[in-house]
Amino acid sequence: VFFVVVTGYGLLNVTVGVIVEHTLQVASATHSATDVYVEMLEHRIIASLVDDFFDLDTSGRGLSIQSFQKAIHSPVIAGKLQALGVETSDLMELFRVIDHNNSGTV
């Protein structure tokens, strides 16, 4: 009787272990798929922002700091930046860094 109880308990533990392992694998695969989807969305938003900024440069001579400030505060571009977790103050600092000759355009 003792042998049957111990063997049954051991078999139950192995079964539970297999189920838990399978559940963890499925959860890991789901998490990975979610990460890939989020990364894909971020790439699309970035590509859209690049297009937006190129569209703003109608003269072909670069984007002025005034146009840049106006653009990053527009609802469309600000929404995209917010989705990426980018602060507008960070972008203004980036503009100043990129504008290495202090011309006011990039």
C-alpha positions in Angstrom: 0.0 0.0 0.0 2.8 2.4 0.9 4.5 1.7 -2.4 1.3 2.5 -4.4 0.8 5.7 -2.5 4.4 6.9 -3.0 4.4 5.9 -6.6 1.0 7.6 -7.2 2.3 10.8 -5.5 5.5 10.7 -7.6 3.5 10.2 -10.8 1.3 13.1 -9.9 4.3 15.4 -9.3 5.8 14.4 -12.7 2.5 15.2 -14.4 2.2 18.5 -12.7 5.8 19.3 -13.6 5.2 18.5 -17.3 2.0 20.7 -17.3 3.8 23.6 -15.7 6.8 23.3 -18.1 4.4 23.3 -21.1 2.6 26.3 -19.7 5.8 28.2 -19.3 6.9 27.4 -22.8 3.6 28.7 -24.2 3.8 31.9 -22.1 7.3 32.5 -23.3 6.3 32.0 -26.9 3.3 34.4 -26.4 5.6 37.0 -24.8 8.1 36.7 -27.7 5.3 37.1 -30.3 4.1 40.2 -28.4 7.6 41.7 -28.3 8.0 41.2 -32.1 4.6 42.8 -32.7 5.5 45.8 -30.6 8.8 46.2 -32.3 7.1 46.0 -35.7 4.7 48.8 -34.7 7.5 50.9 -33.4 9.4 50.6 -36.7 6.2 51.6 -38.6 5.8 54.7 -36.4 9.4 55.7 -36.9 9.1 55.2 -40.6 6.0 57.4 -40.6 7.8 60.1 -38.5 10.7 60.1 -41.0 8.2 60.7 -43.8 6.5 63.4 -41.8 9.7 65.3 -41.3 10.8 64.9 -44.9 7.4 66.3 -46.0 7.9 69.3 -43.8 11.1 70.2 -45.7 9.4 71.6 -48.7 12.4 73.8 -49.8 14.9 71.0 -49.7 17.3 73.1 -47.7 16.6 71.4 -44.4 14.2 71.9 -41.5 14.4 75.1 -39.4 14.2 74.9 -35.7 10.9 76.8 -35.8 9.4 74.3 -38.2 10.8 71.5 -36.1 9.3 72.9 -32.9 5.9 73.4 -34.5 6.0 69.9 -36.0 6.8 68.1 -32.7 3.9 69.9 -31.0 1.4 69.1 -33.7 -1.2 66.5 -32.6 -0.2 63.9 -35.2 3.5 63.9 -34.7 3.2 64.5 -30.9 0.9 61.4 -30.7 3.5 59.3 -32.6 6.3 60.5 -30.3 4.2 59.7 -27.3 3.6 56.2 -28.6 7.3 55.8 -28.8 7.9 57.2 -25.3 9.9 60.2 -26.7 9.8 63.5 -24.8 9.8 66.7 -26.9 12.5 68.2 -24.7 14.7 65.3 -25.7 14.1 66.1 -29.4 15.0 69.7 -29.0 18.3 68.7 -27.4 18.8 66.3 -30.3 18.1 69.1 -32.8 20.8 71.2 -31.2 23.3 68.4 -31.3 22.6 67.6 -34.9 22.8 71.3 -35.8 26.6 71.2 -35.4 27.2 74.5 -37.2 24.4 76.4 -35.3 22.7 77.3 -38.5 19.2 76.7 -37.1 18.5 74.0 -39.7 19.1 70.3 -40.0 
